Amino acid sequence: MNPQRGRLINPENRQPLSPLNDVELVDRARSRDQWAAEELVHRYEQKAYAIAYHFTDGNVQEAEDLTQEAFLKAFQNLEHFRGDSSFYTWFYRILVNVCLDGRRRNSRWQKVFLPWQSSSADKGISPEERADPEAHEHSLKAIREKELSKEIRNSIKSLPEKQRVAFQLKAFHGMSISEIAHVMNTAEGTVKSHLFRATHVLREKFKDWEEG
């Protein structure tokens, strides 16, 4: 399943990318300029969808719905955008809150890794391949990777919510400490603390895997 799917605007109906910056587009969108709003969606919908996809356990339809809901809330609240952070950071704070609310509504837990795709190496192996030590070793490696992937997902799920969100935004979406702080509405020092604790817990849990 591919997280690069969400498309809220039909590309055939779009004009070429605008040279306007986000602040200029926000000003126009406040004045009910539909084109400006569509341009902001176009710039950030793929990144937004990727985050929503992780929060919904890879549920494509739910990820698209949450992405649309986040953009709708953002445009309904543009008067609250003061420009003390980038539109990107301000919007992703809304998106994360929408995703967290959606997860609570559905009593679901997020997966921060893309769903693991089973390798053909661990199934349908012929007798000849089983007799081949290299093929057998490859099969064991695939099984081990599958087990590790499950362990990682379960371990990240078990982290406290704030640590889990901070870890996801940093490790899988490349946000800076300051961006995460804006998204989570907290201090940069608090974000660093969340990341340190999450990383420490995960390293301790997977020490045996690293040594193996």
N, C-alpha and C positions, 0 to 999 in steps of 0.2 A: 504494500500500500504506500502510495507516494504522498508525502505531506505537501508537495508543491502543486496544489490543485486549486485552491480558492481563487475564484475570479468573480468579483462583484460587479464589474463593468465589462461589457462586451468590447473586446479590443477593436472590433470593426467600427464601433461607434466613436472611438476616441480620436482626438487630434494629436499631433506630435507633442512630445514632452515640452512643458513650459519652462522658459528660462527664469520664471519667478521663483523666489525662495519661499519657504514654508510660511513665514510671517506674512508676506504679501498675499499668499493664497488664503490664509486664515482671515485676513482683513476682508478679502472679497467674499469668502464663504459666509462671513457674518452678515454681509449685505445681500444674502440669498443668491449669490452667484453659483449656479449649479455646476458650471464647468470647473470652478475653483475647487468645489467640494469633491468632484470626481477626480480631479488631479491629485488631491491629497490621498484619496483612497487608492488610486493607482500606484502611488509611490510606496505605500506601506502595507498593502493588503497581503502580499506574499509572506512577509515577515510576521505579520499579525496572525495569519492562518497557521503558520508553522508553530507558533506558540500555542494557539488554541488546540491544534492537533495533538500536541503532547499532553495538554491538560485533560483531554477527552479520551485518553487511551486509544488514540488512532481512529476515532469515530469521525469519518469524513463529513457527514451531514451535520453532526453536532458542532464540529469545528467551524464549519461555514456559518451556521446559525449564530454562534457566539461571536465570530468576527463581525458579522453584520450588526449584531446588537451593540458591540463595542463602538463601531463607527457611528451608529445612530445616536448613542449616548454622547459621544464626543461632539457631534454637530449640534445636538440639543443644548450643549453646555459650553459652546465656544466663548460665550461672554465671560466665562471663568478662566479662560486661558490668558494669563498676564504676560507671558513671554519671558518669565524669569528662568525657564528651562526651554529646551527645544520642543517643538510640537511632537516630534518623535517620542521623546521621553514622557511628555504629558499624556499623550494618547496611550502609550503602553501601560501606564499606570491604570488607566481606565480599563484596558483590555484584561490585565491580570485580575483586577477586581471582578470583572464580569465572569471570567473563567472560574475563579474561586467560588463565586456565588452559584454558578452553574454546577460545579462539582458537588457543592453542598446540597443543592436541590436534588441531585440525582444519586447522592450517597456514593460517589465514585472517587477513586484515587487516581492521580495522574501518573503517567509513565514518562520519564524524561528522556528515555532512549527511544528511537524508532523501533517499532515492533520487530523482533528478531525473525529473520527469514531462514527457515530451515534449509540446511545444505543437503544436497542429494547424497553427500558422502556418508550420511548416517542412516540411510534407508535404501532398500532395493539393491543391496550389494550381492553380487554373484558369488558362487562358491569359489571360482577362480580368484576373484578379488580378495576373498577372505583368506585365501592361502598366501596372498602376497603380503609380506610384512609391512611394506610401505603403505599399501592401501589400508591395512588394518590400523596402522598408526594414524593415518589421515582421518579415519572414521572416529577413533578415540579422541582426536583433537577437536573434531566437530562437536562431538557429544560434550566434551569438556567446555567448549566455548558456549554451547547452549545452556549448560548448567550455570556458568559464570554470568551469562546475560540475565538469567532469571534471578540469581542472587543479587546482582546489582540493582535490578528494578525493585525487588522487594526491600532491599536495604535503603534505597532512596525514598521509597514510600514510607518507611518507618521513621524517617527524620521528622522532627517538629515542623509544622507548616512553614514558618518563616525561614527556617534553614533550608527547607526543600525548595521554596520559591527562589531564594537568593542563589542557591547552587545551580538551579536550572537556568536562570537568566544569565549567569556568568559563564557556566561551562558549556552550555548548548546553544546560547543565542549571542554570545560575545559581548554582552553589555559591560560597560565600565562600572567601577564602584559608584561613581557619582550618578550615573544613569539608574542603576539599581536602587540607590537611595531615593531618587525622585519617584520611581515607580512604586516603591514600597512605602513611601512617605515616612522615611526614617533617616537617621543620621548616617553618614558614611562609616563612622566608627562602629555603629551597630551592624551594618552590612558586613564589614570585615569580620566582626565577631561571629555572625551567622555562618559565613563561609569557612572560617577557621574551624569552628566546631563541627560543621558538616564534613569537611575534608578529613578531620582527625578521626571521626567515627568511621567513615568509609575506609580509610587507610587501615585502621585496626581490624576491621571486619575482613579485609581482603589481603591481609599480610601473608596468610598461608598460600593464597593463590599466586601472589607475586613470587614467593620463595619456591613454589612448585614449578 
